[in-house]
Amino acid sequence: MIAIVLAALVAAGLGAATAMFRAMDYVMDRAISAPGAAWAAWIAAFFVVVALYVGSIGALFAAGAFVVSVAT
């Protein structure tokens, strides 16, 4: 049972990583082609996406640690 839950968390983490890397790629493509002040806004959006990525991976690690601690 614990292996299934941990496997689901790993799958969720890989899905989150893929989505966030695609979002970062999209934002950086827009930042490179944006003129003037719009460039700064796209760079700020990039850092927001990075923060969301780090937070989501941290939440998945916390969930995994909780599952392991409850199961043992």
mmCIF file of the N, C-alpha and C atoms, coordinates in Angstrom:
data_MODEL
# 
_entry.id   MODEL 
# 
loop_
_atom_site.group_PDB 
_atom_site.id 
_atom_site.type_symbol 
_atom_site.label_atom_id 
_atom_site.label_alt_id 
_atom_site.label_comp_id 
_atom_site.label_asym_id 
_atom_site.label_entity_id 
_atom_site.label_seq_id 
_atom_site.pdbx_PDB_ins_code 
_atom_site.Cartn_x 
_atom_site.Cartn_y 
_atom_site.Cartn_z 
_atom_site.occupancy 
_atom_site.B_iso_or_equiv 
_atom_site.pdbx_formal_charge 
_atom_site.auth_seq_id 
_atom_site.auth_comp_id 
_atom_site.auth_asym_id 
_atom_site.auth_atom_id 
_atom_site.pdbx_PDB_model_num 
ATOM 1   N N  . MET A 1 1  ? 0.823  -1.199 0.000   1.00 0.00 ? 1  MET A N  1 
ATOM 2   C CA . MET A 1 1  ? 0.000  0.000  0.000   1.00 0.00 ? 1  MET A CA 1 
ATOM 3   C C  . MET A 1 1  ? 0.862  1.255  0.000   1.00 0.00 ? 1  MET A C  1 
ATOM 4   N N  . ILE A 1 2  ? 1.881  1.266  0.868   1.00 0.00 ? 2  ILE A N  1 
ATOM 5   C CA . ILE A 1 2  ? 2.741  2.449  0.931   1.00 0.00 ? 2  ILE A CA 1 
ATOM 6   C C  . ILE A 1 2  ? 3.477  2.657  -0.392  1.00 0.00 ? 2  ILE A C  1 
ATOM 7   N N  . ALA A 1 3  ? 3.856  1.559  -1.040  1.00 0.00 ? 3  ALA A N  1 
ATOM 8   C CA . ALA A 1 3  ? 4.547  1.676  -2.324  1.00 0.00 ? 3  ALA A CA 1 
ATOM 9   C C  . ALA A 1 3  ? 3.641  2.291  -3.382  1.00 0.00 ? 3  ALA A C  1 
ATOM 10  N N  . ILE A 1 4  ? 2.375  1.961  -3.355  1.00 0.00 ? 4  ILE A N  1 
ATOM 11  C CA . ILE A 1 4  ? 1.419  2.515  -4.320  1.00 0.00 ? 4  ILE A CA 1 
ATOM 12  C C  . ILE A 1 4  ? 1.267  4.018  -4.105  1.00 0.00 ? 4  ILE A C  1 
ATOM 13  N N  . VAL A 1 5  ? 1.132  4.416  -2.843  1.00 0.00 ? 5  VAL A N  1 
ATOM 14  C CA . VAL A 1 5  ? 0.979  5.841  -2.542  1.00 0.00 ? 5  VAL A CA 1 
ATOM 15  C C  . VAL A 1 5  ? 2.239  6.611  -2.926  1.00 0.00 ? 5  VAL A C  1 
ATOM 16  N N  . LEU A 1 6  ? 3.404  6.064  -2.597  1.00 0.00 ? 6  LEU A N  1 
ATOM 17  C CA . LEU A 1 6  ? 4.646  6.733  -2.958  1.00 0.00 ? 6  LEU A CA 1 
ATOM 18  C C  . LEU A 1 6  ? 4.832  6.785  -4.477  1.00 0.00 ? 6  LEU A C  1 
ATOM 19  N N  . ALA A 1 7  ? 4.442  5.733  -5.171  1.00 0.00 ? 7  ALA A N  1 
ATOM 20  C CA . ALA A 1 7  ? 4.517  5.742  -6.632  1.00 0.00 ? 7  ALA A CA 1 
ATOM 21  C C  . ALA A 1 7  ? 3.595  6.812  -7.217  1.00 0.00 ? 7  ALA A C  1 
ATOM 22  N N  . ALA A 1 8  ? 2.417  6.969  -6.618  1.00 0.00 ? 8  ALA A N  1 
ATOM 23  C CA . ALA A 1 8  ? 1.499  8.020  -7.075  1.00 0.00 ? 8  ALA A CA 1 
ATOM 24  C C  . ALA A 1 8  ? 2.089  9.402  -6.835  1.00 0.00 ? 8  ALA A C  1 
ATOM 25  N N  . LEU A 1 9  ? 2.761  9.580  -5.701  1.00 0.00 ? 9  LEU A N  1 
ATOM 26  C CA . LEU A 1 9  ? 3.412  10.868 -5.423  1.00 0.00 ? 9  LEU A CA 1 
ATOM 27  C C  . LEU A 1 9  ? 4.547  11.141 -6.408  1.00 0.00 ? 9  LEU A C  1 
ATOM 28  N N  . VAL A 1 10 ? 5.315  10.119 -6.737  1.00 0.00 ? 10 VAL A N  1 
ATOM 29  C CA . VAL A 1 10 ? 6.387  10.280 -7.723  1.00 0.00 ? 10 VAL A CA 1 
ATOM 30  C C  . VAL A 1 10 ? 5.795  10.645 -9.084  1.00 0.00 ? 10 VAL A C  1 
ATOM 31  N N  . ALA A 1 11 ? 4.730  9.966  -9.468  1.00 0.00 ? 11 ALA A N  1 
ATOM 32  C CA . ALA A 1 11 ? 4.074  10.279 -10.745 1.00 0.00 ? 11 ALA A CA 1 
ATOM 33  C C  . ALA A 1 11 ? 3.543  11.707 -10.749 1.00 0.00 ? 11 ALA A C  1 
ATOM 34  N N  . ALA A 1 12 ? 2.961  12.125 -9.632  1.00 0.00 ? 12 ALA A N  1 
ATOM 35  C CA . ALA A 1 12 ? 2.470  13.501 -9.531  1.00 0.00 ? 12 ALA A CA 1 
ATOM 36  C C  . ALA A 1 12 ? 3.630  14.482 -9.623  1.00 0.00 ? 12 ALA A C  1 
ATOM 37  N N  . GLY A 1 13 ? 4.743  14.142 -8.996  1.00 0.00 ? 13 GLY A N  1 
ATOM 38  C CA . GLY A 1 13 ? 5.923  15.007 -9.069  1.00 0.00 ? 13 GLY A CA 1 
ATOM 39  C C  . GLY A 1 13 ? 6.463  15.125 -10.478 1.00 0.00 ? 13 GLY A C  1 
ATOM 40  N N  . LEU A 1 14 ? 6.498  14.015 -11.204 1.00 0.00 ? 14 LEU A N  1 
ATOM 41  C CA . LEU A 1 14 ? 6.963  14.064 -12.595 1.00 0.00 ? 14 LEU A CA 1 
ATOM 42  C C  . LEU A 1 14 ? 6.008  14.870 -13.465 1.00 0.00 ? 14 LEU A C  1 
ATOM 43  N N  . GLY A 1 15 ? 4.719  14.712 -13.210 1.00 0.00 ? 15 GLY A N  1 
ATOM 44  C CA . GLY A 1 15 ? 3.733  15.508 -13.956 1.00 0.00 ? 15 GLY A CA 1 
ATOM 45  C C  . GLY A 1 15 ? 3.870  16.988 -13.655 1.00 0.00 ? 15 GLY A C  1 
ATOM 46  N N  . ALA A 1 16 ? 4.069  17.317 -12.386 1.00 0.00 ? 16 ALA A N  1 
ATOM 47  C CA . ALA A 1 16 ? 4.259  18.721 -12.005 1.00 0.00 ? 16 ALA A CA 1 
ATOM 48  C C  . ALA A 1 16 ? 5.531  19.283 -12.624 1.00 0.00 ? 16 ALA A C  1 
ATOM 49  N N  . ALA A 1 17 ? 6.584  18.496 -12.605 1.00 0.00 ? 17 ALA A N  1 
ATOM 50  C CA . ALA A 1 17 ? 7.845  18.954 -13.188 1.00 0.00 ? 17 ALA A CA 1 
ATOM 51  C C  . ALA A 1 17 ? 7.696  19.224 -14.679 1.00 0.00 ? 17 ALA A C  1 
ATOM 52  N N  . THR A 1 18 ? 7.039  18.332 -15.380 1.00 0.00 ? 18 THR A N  1 
ATOM 53  C CA . THR A 1 18 ? 6.838  18.511 -16.810 1.00 0.00 ? 18 THR A CA 1 
ATOM 54  C C  . THR A 1 18 ? 6.019  19.764 -17.096 1.00 0.00 ? 18 THR A C  1 
ATOM 55  N N  . ALA A 1 19 ? 4.940  19.944 -16.363 1.00 0.00 ? 19 ALA A N  1 
ATOM 56  C CA . ALA A 1 19 ? 4.080  21.122 -16.572 1.00 0.00 ? 19 ALA A CA 1 
ATOM 57  C C  . ALA A 1 19 ? 4.828  22.410 -16.249 1.00 0.00 ? 19 ALA A C  1 
ATOM 58  N N  . MET A 1 20 ? 5.581  22.404 -15.185 1.00 0.00 ? 20 MET A N  1 
ATOM 59  C CA . MET A 1 20 ? 6.295  23.618 -14.802 1.00 0.00 ? 20 MET A CA 1 
ATOM 60  C C  . MET A 1 20 ? 7.420  23.937 -15.777 1.00 0.00 ? 20 MET A C  1 
ATOM 61  N N  . PHE A 1 21 ? 8.136  22.929 -16.262 1.00 0.00 ? 21 PHE A N  1 
ATOM 62  C CA . PHE A 1 21 ? 9.181  23.201 -17.234 1.00 0.00 ? 21 PHE A CA 1 
ATOM 63  C C  . PHE A 1 21 ? 8.581  23.740 -18.535 1.00 0.00 ? 21 PHE A C  1 
ATOM 64  N N  . ARG A 1 22 ? 7.432  23.238 -18.930 1.00 0.00 ? 22 ARG A N  1 
ATOM 65  C CA . ARG A 1 22 ? 6.771  23.781 -20.121 1.00 0.00 ? 22 ARG A CA 1 
ATOM 66  C C  . ARG A 1 22 ? 6.334  25.219 -19.885 1.00 0.00 ? 22 ARG A C  1 
ATOM 67  N N  . ALA A 1 23 ? 5.834  25.505 -18.687 1.00 0.00 ? 23 ALA A N  1 
ATOM 68  C CA . ALA A 1 23 ? 5.434  26.874 -18.355 1.00 0.00 ? 23 ALA A CA 1 
ATOM 69  C C  . ALA A 1 23 ? 6.650  27.798 -18.350 1.00 0.00 ? 23 ALA A C  1 
ATOM 70  N N  . MET A 1 24 ? 7.772  27.338 -17.785 1.00 0.00 ? 24 MET A N  1 
ATOM 71  C CA . MET A 1 24 ? 8.984  28.158 -17.773 1.00 0.00 ? 24 MET A CA 1 
ATOM 72  C C  . MET A 1 24 ? 9.475  28.419 -19.198 1.00 0.00 ? 24 MET A C  1 
ATOM 73  N N  . ASP A 1 25 ? 9.425  27.409 -20.045 1.00 0.00 ? 25 ASP A N  1 
ATOM 74  C CA . ASP A 1 25 ? 9.836  27.572 -21.434 1.00 0.00 ? 25 ASP A CA 1 
ATOM 75  C C  . ASP A 1 25 ? 8.947  28.581 -22.146 1.00 0.00 ? 25 ASP A C  1 
ATOM 76  N N  . TYR A 1 26 ? 7.640  28.481 -21.935 1.00 0.00 ? 26 TYR A N  1 
ATOM 77  C CA . TYR A 1 26 ? 6.694  29.417 -22.549 1.00 0.00 ? 26 TYR A CA 1 
ATOM 78  C C  . TYR A 1 26 ? 6.973  30.846 -22.099 1.00 0.00 ? 26 TYR A C  1 
ATOM 79  N N  . VAL A 1 27 ? 7.146  31.018 -20.792 1.00 0.00 ? 27 VAL A N  1 
ATOM 80  C CA . VAL A 1 27 ? 7.369  32.364 -20.247 1.00 0.00 ? 27 VAL A CA 1 
ATOM 81  C C  . VAL A 1 27 ? 8.680  32.944 -20.765 1.00 0.00 ? 27 VAL A C  1 
ATOM 82  N N  . MET A 1 28 ? 9.731  32.131 -20.804 1.00 0.00 ? 28 MET A N  1 
ATOM 83  C CA . MET A 1 28 ? 11.008 32.655 -21.293 1.00 0.00 ? 28 MET A CA 1 
ATOM 84  C C  . MET A 1 28 ? 10.957 32.972 -22.783 1.00 0.00 ? 28 MET A C  1 
ATOM 85  N N  . ASP A 1 29 ? 10.230 32.207 -23.566 1.00 0.00 ? 29 ASP A N  1 
ATOM 86  C CA . ASP A 1 29 ? 10.067 32.532 -24.976 1.00 0.00 ? 29 ASP A CA 1 
ATOM 87  C C  . ASP A 1 29 ? 9.386  33.884 -25.137 1.00 0.00 ? 29 ASP A C  1 
ATOM 88  N N  . ARG A 1 30 ? 8.368  34.145 -24.316 1.00 0.00 ? 30 ARG A N  1 
ATOM 89  C CA . ARG A 1 30 ? 7.663  35.431 -24.375 1.00 0.00 ? 30 ARG A CA 1 
ATOM 90  C C  . ARG A 1 30 ? 8.555  36.563 -23.884 1.00 0.00 ? 30 ARG A C  1 
ATOM 91  N N  . ALA A 1 31 ? 9.362  36.302 -22.871 1.00 0.00 ? 31 ALA A N  1 
ATOM 92  C CA . ALA A 1 31 ? 10.243 37.343 -22.325 1.00 0.00 ? 31 ALA A CA 1 
ATOM 93  C C  . ALA A 1 31 ? 11.293 37.763 -23.346 1.00 0.00 ? 31 ALA A C  1 
ATOM 94  N N  . ILE A 1 32 ? 11.813 36.782 -24.083 1.00 0.00 ? 32 ILE A N  1 
ATOM 95  C CA . ILE A 1 32 ? 12.855 37.087 -25.062 1.00 0.00 ? 32 ILE A CA 1 
ATOM 96  C C  . ILE A 1 32 ? 12.317 37.975 -26.177 1.00 0.00 ? 32 ILE A C  1 
ATOM 97  N N  . SER A 1 33 ? 11.081 37.745 -26.579 1.00 0.00 ? 33 SER A N  1 
ATOM 98  C CA . SER A 1 33 ? 10.526 38.507 -27.687 1.00 0.00 ? 33 SER A CA 1 
ATOM 99  C C  . SER A 1 33 ? 9.723  39.737 -27.256 1.00 0.00 ? 33 SER A C  1 
ATOM 100 N N  . ALA A 1 34 ? 9.585  39.965 -25.959 1.00 0.00 ? 34 ALA A N  1 
ATOM 101 C CA . ALA A 1 34 ? 8.774  41.095 -25.480 1.00 0.00 ? 34 ALA A CA 1 
ATOM 102 C C  . ALA A 1 34 ? 9.595  42.387 -25.505 1.00 0.00 ? 34 ALA A C  1 
ATOM 103 N N  . PRO A 1 35 ? 8.952  43.470 -25.910 1.00 0.00 ? 35 PRO A N  1 
ATOM 104 C CA . PRO A 1 35 ? 9.659  44.753 -25.933 1.00 0.00 ? 35 PRO A CA 1 
ATOM 105 C C  . PRO A 1 35 ? 9.547  45.495 -24.591 1.00 0.00 ? 35 PRO A C  1 
ATOM 106 N N  . GLY A 1 36 ? 10.557 46.242 -24.244 1.00 0.00 ? 36 GLY A N  1 
ATOM 107 C CA . GLY A 1 36 ? 10.527 47.184 -23.130 1.00 0.00 ? 36 GLY A CA 1 
ATOM 108 C C  . GLY A 1 36 ? 10.102 46.620 -21.787 1.00 0.00 ? 36 GLY A C  1 
ATOM 109 N N  . ALA A 1 37 ? 9.126  47.284 -21.180 1.00 0.00 ? 37 ALA A N  1 
ATOM 110 C CA . ALA A 1 37 ? 8.679  46.938 -19.831 1.00 0.00 ? 37 ALA A CA 1 
ATOM 111 C C  . ALA A 1 37 ? 7.978  45.576 -19.797 1.00 0.00 ? 37 ALA A C  1 
ATOM 112 N N  . ALA A 1 38 ? 7.435  45.140 -20.913 1.00 0.00 ? 38 ALA A N  1 
ATOM 113 C CA . ALA A 1 38 ? 6.785  43.823 -20.947 1.00 0.00 ? 38 ALA A CA 1 
ATOM 114 C C  . ALA A 1 38 ? 7.803  42.722 -20.662 1.00 0.00 ? 38 ALA A C  1 
ATOM 115 N N  . TRP A 1 39 ? 9.050  42.956 -21.044 1.00 0.00 ? 39 TRP A N  1 
ATOM 116 C CA . TRP A 1 39 ? 10.111 41.980 -20.787 1.00 0.00 ? 39 TRP A CA 1 
ATOM 117 C C  . TRP A 1 39 ? 10.239 41.740 -19.292 1.00 0.00 ? 39 TRP A C  1 
ATOM 118 N N  . ALA A 1 40 ? 10.249 42.812 -18.509 1.00 0.00 ? 40 ALA A N  1 
ATOM 119 C CA . ALA A 1 40 ? 10.382 42.689 -17.053 1.00 0.00 ? 40 ALA A CA 1 
ATOM 120 C C  . ALA A 1 40 ? 9.203  41.934 -16.458 1.00 0.00 ? 40 ALA A C  1 
ATOM 121 N N  . ALA A 1 41 ? 8.017  42.171 -16.979 1.00 0.00 ? 41 ALA A N  1 
ATOM 122 C CA . ALA A 1 41 ? 6.830  41.460 -16.478 1.00 0.00 ? 41 ALA A CA 1 
ATOM 123 C C  . ALA A 1 41 ? 6.936  39.968 -16.764 1.00 0.00 ? 41 ALA A C  1 
ATOM 124 N N  . TRP A 1 42 ? 7.430  39.589 -17.932 1.00 0.00 ? 42 TRP A N  1 
ATOM 125 C CA . TRP A 1 42 ? 7.579  38.172 -18.253 1.00 0.00 ? 42 TRP A CA 1 
ATOM 126 C C  . TRP A 1 42 ? 8.663  37.519 -17.401 1.00 0.00 ? 42 TRP A C  1 
ATOM 127 N N  . ILE A 1 43 ? 9.728  38.263 -17.103 1.00 0.00 ? 43 ILE A N  1 
ATOM 128 C CA . ILE A 1 43 ? 10.771 37.719 -16.223 1.00 0.00 ? 43 ILE A CA 1 
ATOM 129 C C  . ILE A 1 43 ? 10.207 37.512 -14.816 1.00 0.00 ? 43 ILE A C  1 
ATOM 130 N N  . ALA A 1 44 ? 9.390  38.466 -14.343 1.00 0.00 ? 44 ALA A N  1 
ATOM 131 C CA . ALA A 1 44 ? 8.744  38.297 -13.034 1.00 0.00 ? 44 ALA A CA 1 
ATOM 132 C C  . ALA A 1 44 ? 7.831  37.078 -13.046 1.00 0.00 ? 44 ALA A C  1 
ATOM 133 N N  . ALA A 1 45 ? 7.104  36.880 -14.137 1.00 0.00 ? 45 ALA A N  1 
ATOM 134 C CA . ALA A 1 45 ? 6.236  35.706 -14.254 1.00 0.00 ? 45 ALA A CA 1 
ATOM 135 C C  . ALA A 1 45 ? 7.057  34.420 -14.221 1.00 0.00 ? 45 ALA A C  1 
ATOM 136 N N  . PHE A 1 46 ? 8.241  34.453 -14.818 1.00 0.00 ? 46 PHE A N  1 
ATOM 137 C CA . PHE A 1 46 ? 9.119  33.283 -14.786 1.00 0.00 ? 46 PHE A CA 1 
ATOM 138 C C  . PHE A 1 46 ? 9.464  32.903 -13.344 1.00 0.00 ? 46 PHE A C  1 
ATOM 139 N N  . PHE A 1 47 ? 9.796  33.894 -12.533 1.00 0.00 ? 47 PHE A N  1 
ATOM 140 C CA . PHE A 1 47 ? 10.151 33.601 -11.144 1.00 0.00 ? 47 PHE A CA 1 
ATOM 141 C C  . PHE A 1 47 ? 8.941  33.131 -10.341 1.00 0.00 ? 47 PHE A C  1 
ATOM 142 N N  . VAL A 1 48 ? 7.755  33.582 -10.692 1.00 0.00 ? 48 VAL A N  1 
ATOM 143 C CA . VAL A 1 48 ? 6.536  33.080 -10.044 1.00 0.00 ? 48 VAL A CA 1 
ATOM 144 C C  . VAL A 1 48 ? 6.357  31.602 -10.381 1.00 0.00 ? 48 VAL A C  1 
ATOM 145 N N  . VAL A 1 49 ? 6.578  31.236 -11.630 1.00 0.00 ? 49 VAL A N  1 
ATOM 146 C CA . VAL A 1 49 ? 6.462  29.833 -12.039 1.00 0.00 ? 49 VAL A CA 1 
ATOM 147 C C  . VAL A 1 49 ? 7.507  28.981 -11.317 1.00 0.00 ? 49 VAL A C  1 
ATOM 148 N N  . VAL A 1 50 ? 8.731  29.498 -11.196 1.00 0.00 ? 50 VAL A N  1 
ATOM 149 C CA . VAL A 1 50 ? 9.776  28.760 -10.478 1.00 0.00 ? 50 VAL A CA 1 
ATOM 150 C C  . VAL A 1 50 ? 9.368  28.554 -9.021  1.00 0.00 ? 50 VAL A C  1 
ATOM 151 N N  . ALA A 1 51 ? 8.823  29.597 -8.386  1.00 0.00 ? 51 ALA A N  1 
ATOM 152 C CA . ALA A 1 51 ? 8.386  29.468 -6.993  1.00 0.00 ? 51 ALA A CA 1 
ATOM 153 C C  . ALA A 1 51 ? 7.271  28.435 -6.856  1.00 0.00 ? 51 ALA A C  1 
ATOM 154 N N  . LEU A 1 52 ? 6.344  28.411 -7.799  1.00 0.00 ? 52 LEU A N  1 
ATOM 155 C CA . LEU A 1 52 ? 5.278  27.410 -7.779  1.00 0.00 ? 52 LEU A CA 1 
ATOM 156 C C  . LEU A 1 52 ? 5.854  26.007 -7.942  1.00 0.00 ? 52 LEU A C  1 
ATOM 157 N N  . TYR A 1 53 ? 6.831  25.870 -8.814  1.00 0.00 ? 53 TYR A N  1 
ATOM 158 C CA . TYR A 1 53 ? 7.459  24.572 -9.034  1.00 0.00 ? 53 TYR A CA 1 
ATOM 159 C C  . TYR A 1 53 ? 8.138  24.077 -7.759  1.00 0.00 ? 53 TYR A C  1 
ATOM 160 N N  . VAL A 1 54 ? 8.932  24.932 -7.144  1.00 0.00 ? 54 VAL A N  1 
ATOM 161 C CA . VAL A 1 54 ? 9.639  24.549 -5.926  1.00 0.00 ? 54 VAL A CA 1 
ATOM 162 C C  . VAL A 1 54 ? 8.637  24.216 -4.815  1.00 0.00 ? 54 VAL A C  1 
ATOM 163 N N  . GLY A 1 55 ? 7.589  25.020 -4.705  1.00 0.00 ? 55 GLY A N  1 
ATOM 164 C CA . GLY A 1 55 ? 6.571  24.759 -3.688  1.00 0.00 ? 55 GLY A CA 1 
ATOM 165 C C  . GLY A 1 55 ? 5.840  23.455 -3.916  1.00 0.00 ? 55 GLY A C  1 
ATOM 166 N N  . SER A 1 56 ? 5.527  23.151 -5.173  1.00 0.00 ? 56 SER A N  1 
ATOM 167 C CA . SER A 1 56 ? 4.796  21.907 -5.444  1.00 0.00 ? 56 SER A CA 1 
ATOM 168 C C  . SER A 1 56 ? 5.663  20.682 -5.181  1.00 0.00 ? 56 SER A C  1 
ATOM 169 N N  . ILE A 1 57 ? 6.936  20.751 -5.538  1.00 0.00 ? 57 ILE A N  1 
ATOM 170 C CA . ILE A 1 57 ? 7.831  19.630 -5.267  1.00 0.00 ? 57 ILE A CA 1 
ATOM 171 C C  . ILE A 1 57 ? 8.030  19.474 -3.754  1.00 0.00 ? 57 ILE A C  1 
ATOM 172 N N  . GLY A 1 58 ? 8.152  20.589 -3.050  1.00 0.00 ? 58 GLY A N  1 
ATOM 173 C CA . GLY A 1 58 ? 8.275  20.529 -1.595  1.00 0.00 ? 58 GLY A CA 1 
ATOM 174 C C  . GLY A 1 58 ? 7.048  19.918 -0.952  1.00 0.00 ? 58 GLY A C  1 
ATOM 175 N N  . ALA A 1 59 ? 5.876  20.270 -1.464  1.00 0.00 ? 59 ALA A N  1 
ATOM 176 C CA . ALA A 1 59 ? 4.636  19.696 -0.926  1.00 0.00 ? 59 ALA A CA 1 
ATOM 177 C C  . ALA A 1 59 ? 4.580  18.191 -1.175  1.00 0.00 ? 59 ALA A C  1 
ATOM 178 N N  . LEU A 1 60 ? 5.038  17.747 -2.331  1.00 0.00 ? 60 LEU A N  1 
ATOM 179 C CA . LEU A 1 60 ? 5.049  16.314 -2.611  1.00 0.00 ? 60 LEU A CA 1 
ATOM 180 C C  . LEU A 1 60 ? 6.030  15.564 -1.700  1.00 0.00 ? 60 LEU A C  1 
ATOM 181 N N  . PHE A 1 61 ? 7.188  16.165 -1.440  1.00 0.00 ? 61 PHE A N  1 
ATOM 182 C CA . PHE A 1 61 ? 8.121  15.542 -0.502  1.00 0.00 ? 61 PHE A CA 1 
ATOM 183 C C  . PHE A 1 61 ? 7.524  15.464 0.899   1.00 0.00 ? 61 PHE A C  1 
ATOM 184 N N  . ALA A 1 62 ? 6.850  16.528 1.302   1.00 0.00 ? 62 ALA A N  1 
ATOM 185 C CA . ALA A 1 62 ? 6.212  16.521 2.627   1.00 0.00 ? 62 ALA A CA 1 
ATOM 186 C C  . ALA A 1 62 ? 5.128  15.451 2.701   1.00 0.00 ? 62 ALA A C  1 
ATOM 187 N N  . ALA A 1 63 ? 4.351  15.323 1.637   1.00 0.00 ? 63 ALA A N  1 
ATOM 188 C CA . ALA A 1 63 ? 3.316  14.288 1.620   1.00 0.00 ? 63 ALA A CA 1 
ATOM 189 C C  . ALA A 1 63 ? 3.937  12.897 1.678   1.00 0.00 ? 63 ALA A C  1 
ATOM 190 N N  . GLY A 1 64 ? 5.013  12.690 0.950   1.00 0.00 ? 64 GLY A N  1 
ATOM 191 C CA . GLY A 1 64 ? 5.699  11.401 0.989   1.00 0.00 ? 64 GLY A CA 1 
ATOM 192 C C  . GLY A 1 64 ? 6.260  11.092 2.373   1.00 0.00 ? 64 GLY A C  1 
ATOM 193 N N  . ALA A 1 65 ? 6.845  12.101 3.007   1.00 0.00 ? 65 ALA A N  1 
ATOM 194 C CA . ALA A 1 65 ? 7.375  11.908 4.357   1.00 0.00 ? 65 ALA A CA 1 
ATOM 195 C C  . ALA A 1 65 ? 6.255  11.590 5.338   1.00 0.00 ? 65 ALA A C  1 
ATOM 196 N N  . PHE A 1 66 ? 5.111  12.236 5.176   1.00 0.00 ? 66 PHE A N  1 
ATOM 197 C CA . PHE A 1 66 ? 3.967  11.967 6.038   1.00 0.00 ? 66 PHE A CA 1 
ATOM 198 C C  . PHE A 1 66 ? 3.480  10.530 5.853   1.00 0.00 ? 66 PHE A C  1 
ATOM 199 N N  . VAL A 1 67 ? 3.386  10.086 4.614   1.00 0.00 ? 67 VAL A N  1 
ATOM 200 C CA . VAL A 1 67 ? 2.927  8.722  4.340   1.00 0.00 ? 67 VAL A CA 1 
ATOM 201 C C  . VAL A 1 67 ? 3.876  7.710  4.966   1.00 0.00 ? 67 VAL A C  1 
ATOM 202 N N  . VAL A 1 68 ? 5.169  7.936  4.808   1.00 0.00 ? 68 VAL A N  1 
ATOM 203 C CA . VAL A 1 68 ? 6.147  7.008  5.372   1.00 0.00 ? 68 VAL A CA 1 
ATOM 204 C C  . VAL A 1 68 ? 6.075  7.021  6.892   1.00 0.00 ? 68 VAL A C  1 
ATOM 205 N N  . SER A 1 69 ? 5.929  8.200  7.484   1.00 0.00 ? 69 SER A N  1 
ATOM 206 C CA . SER A 1 69 ? 5.893  8.263  8.954   1.00 0.00 ? 69 SER A CA 1 
ATOM 207 C C  . SER A 1 69 ? 4.637  7.612  9.518   1.00 0.00 ? 69 SER A C  1 
ATOM 208 N N  . VAL A 1 70 ? 3.520  7.739  8.828   1.00 0.00 ? 70 VAL A N  1 
ATOM 209 C CA . VAL A 1 70 ? 2.283  7.114  9.297   1.00 0.00 ? 70 VAL A CA 1 
ATOM 210 C C  . VAL A 1 70 ? 2.360  5.600  9.138   1.00 0.00 ? 70 VAL A C  1 
ATOM 211 N N  . ALA A 1 71 ? 2.978  5.155  8.052   1.00 0.00 ? 71 ALA A N  1 
ATOM 212 C CA . ALA A 1 71 ? 3.019  3.723  7.769   1.00 0.00 ? 71 ALA A CA 1 
ATOM 213 C C  . ALA A 1 71 ? 4.019  2.970  8.646   1.00 0.00 ? 71 ALA A C  1 
ATOM 214 N N  . THR A 1 72 ? 4.967  3.688  9.211   1.00 0.00 ? 72 THR A N  1 
ATOM 215 C CA . THR A 1 72 ? 5.987  2.980  10.007  1.00 0.00 ? 72 THR A CA 1 
ATOM 216 C C  . THR A 1 72 ? 5.782  3.169  11.490  1.00 0.00 ? 72 THR A C  1 
# 
